[in-house]
Amino acid sequence: MNLTINYKNIYELFSNSSFILDKSTINFVKEINANIPNSFGVYIFYKNSKNYENIIYIGKAGVITTSGDKKSQGLQKRLTNIRDNKPANIYYKNIFDFLNLDEIVIEYFETKQRYIPTFVEASLIQEYFFLNNKLPVLNKSF
């Protein structure tokens, strides 16, 4: 098993897709529910276009218990839950306003059973930190 996860090989290891949230979207939760599966994985927010330099957030959905069972929420649920003590629709509107964005590209990777989402997320955040000496702007801490 390959335990090296980075921004380049993640595309080879996991199925992925992306979609765009537009600033004019009225119901972000509805858009996310229509475009994101509720499987375990990691996700990346990009400002305006999908380029490494435009990463603004790296997150994960799902945890593994000591027995190896999946627990907690999948991608869809994670992306539509309350965030920063705000309903998801307000949270996303605030991101657009705070960063003066036209679009947010949400890319997600469905992690396989043998990969713990937290490990994949940590690997991507570590790589970002190593290259930039900081976290993505919306990752408050890690």
N, C-alpha and C positions, 0 to 999 in steps of 0.2 A: 504494500500500500504506500502510495506517495503521500508523505506528510508535509510536503512543501506546497503551500497555497500562496499564490500571488496574483496580481492583476492580470498577468498574461495567461497563466495556465488555468485560471478559474473557468475560462470559456471551454476548455477541453474536458474539465472534470464534471461540470454540472450543466444541465439544461438551463437555458436562460431565455428571457425575452424582456422587452421594455415597452413602455408607452409614455405618452406625453400628457401632463396636466397643463392646461392652458390657463393663463391669468383670468380669462373671462368665464371659466367654468363656474357654474353656480353650485353644483352638488359634487364636491370632490369624493365623498364617500361612495356615491353611486358609480362614479367613473372607476374608482379603485375596485369595487366589487365586481364590475363588469370585465375588468382586465387582468386581475391578479388572482392566481389560485390560492387556496388556503392550505397549501403544503408548507413544510418547514424549509427555511432557507435564509439567505442574506439578501439585502437590497442596498442599492446605491442611489442617492439623489444627485443629479447633475443640474447645474444652472444653465438653462437655455439650450445646451446641446451636449451630446454624449461624448465627452473628451475627458481624459484623466485629469487635466488641469481644471476642469469644471466641477469636480466632485465637491459637494457641500455636506454630505452626510453618508455614513456607512452604518448599517444596522442589521439586526438579525431577528428572526422569529422562530421560537421554539426552543425547548430545552430537553435534555435527556436525563432521566432519573437514574439512580444507582442501579436499578434492575435492568437498565438499557431501554426502557420504554420511553416513547415520545410523550411529552407533557407540554401543556401550555398552548399558546395560540399559534396559528399558522400565519403566513405572510398577509393574507387578506385581513384577518382580524387585527393583527399588529398595526397595520397601516391605517385602520379605521377606528381604533380605540382612542380614548382620551389621551392627549399628549400635552405635556407642560400644563396640566390642569385645565385644558381647553378641549372642547369637542373637536373632532378631526377637521370639520369644515372650517372652523375658525383658525385652527393651527396652520392649515395650508395657506389660507388667505394671509395670515400674518407672515409666513415665509416669503410670499410674493412681495408683500409690502416692505418687509425688513431688508430684503436683498435687492429690491427693485427689479424683479424678474418678469419676463414675459412667459417663460415656460419652465417647468420642472420635468426633467426626464427621470422616470423611475425605472431602473433596471433591476431585475430580480433573478436570483439563481436558486433553483430548487436543490438543496443538498441531499445527497444520498444517505441512506440509513446509517452507514458507517462513519459519516462525517458529522461531528457535533457542530451545530450552527454557531455557537459561541467561539469555537476554535477557528472557523472560517472567517468570522467577523474580526476576531483578534488578529489574524494573519494579515488581512487587508488593511486594518487600521495601523498595524505595526509597519507595514511597507510604506503606507502614506506618511506616517510620522518620520520614518527613516529618511525618506526623500525630501520632506518639506519642513522638518523640525517643528511641526505643529499638527494639530488634529484638523480635520475638516471643520469648517466654520460652525456647523450646527451640531457637531459632536462636542458636548460640553466638557466631558471628561471620559477617561477610560482607565 
